[in-house]
Amino acid sequence: MEERVVKPFTMWRHFKGARAFVITVAKHSESGEELVVYRCMDNKGNTKHKDGIYARPLDMFLSEVDHEKYPEVTQKYRFEEEKDID
């Protein structure tokens, strides 16, 4: 099984179509929880997120799509790395 690692300066695609440019992985100052800091872009109104800067817990960023809630989605994970970006 391929290990999924979030690295700075990589591009990821959200299962609803938006793209996320990872800025860094940070630690919450109080809890120590790892957070992915990313720029949401190319959203085109498909998600609740507007284009901008966001932080999301690393575990949630790497989690699988809830296919009971979104049965039509073919993407396995909430965010998947784009290997070839233009």
For each residue, the residues with C-beta under 8 A, 3 or more apart:
1:
2:
3:
4: 62 77 81
5:
6: 10 12 22 25 36 58 61 62
7: 10 22 25
8: 22 23 24 25
9: 21 22 23
10: 6 7 21 22 81 82
11: 19 20 21 22 81 82 85
12: 6 19 20 21 22 38 61 79 80 81 82
13: 17 18 19 20 75 79 80 82
14: 17 18 19 20 40 47 78 79
15: 65 70 73 75 77 78 79 80
16: 46 47
17: 13 14 42 43 44 46 47
18: 13 14 40 41 42 43 44 46 47 49
19: 11 12 13 14 40 41 42 82
20: 11 12 13 14 38 39 40 41 54 79
21: 9 10 11 12 38 39 41
22: 6 7 8 9 10 11 12 25 36 37 38
23: 8 9 37 38 39 53
24: 8 37
25: 6 7 8 22 34 35 36 37 58
26: 34 35 37 55
27: 32 33 34 35
28: 31 32 33 34 35
29:
30:
31: 28
32: 27 28
33: 27 28 57 58
34: 25 26 27 28 57 58 59
35: 25 26 27 28 55 56 57 58
36: 6 22 25 55 56 57 58 61
37: 22 23 24 25 26 53 54 55
38: 12 20 21 22 23 53 54 55 56 61
39: 20 21 23 51 52 53 54
40: 14 18 19 20 43 47 49 50 51 52 53 54
41: 18 19 20 21 51
42: 17 18 19 51
43: 17 18 40 46 47 49 50 51
44: 17 18
45:
46: 16 17 18 43
47: 14 16 17 18 40 43
48:
49: 18 40 43 52 54
50: 40 43
51: 39 40 41 42 43
52: 39 40 49
53: 23 37 38 39 40
54: 20 37 38 39 40 49
55: 26 35 36 37 38
56: 35 36 38 60 61
57: 33 34 35 36 60 61
58: 6 25 33 34 35 36 61 62
59: 34 62 63
60: 56 57 63 78
61: 6 12 36 38 56 57 58 78 79
62: 4 6 58 59 77 78 79
63: 59 60 77 78
64: 67 76 77 78
65: 15 70 73 75 76 77 78
66: 69 70
67: 64 70 71 73
68: 71
69: 66
70: 15 65 66 67 73
71: 67 68
72:
73: 15 65 67 70
74:
75: 13 15 65 80
76: 64 65 80
77: 4 15 62 63 64 65 80
78: 14 15 60 61 62 63 64 65
79: 12 13 14 15 20 61 62
80: 12 13 15 75 76 77
81: 4 10 11 12
82: 10 11 12 13 19 85
83:
84:
85: 11 82
86:
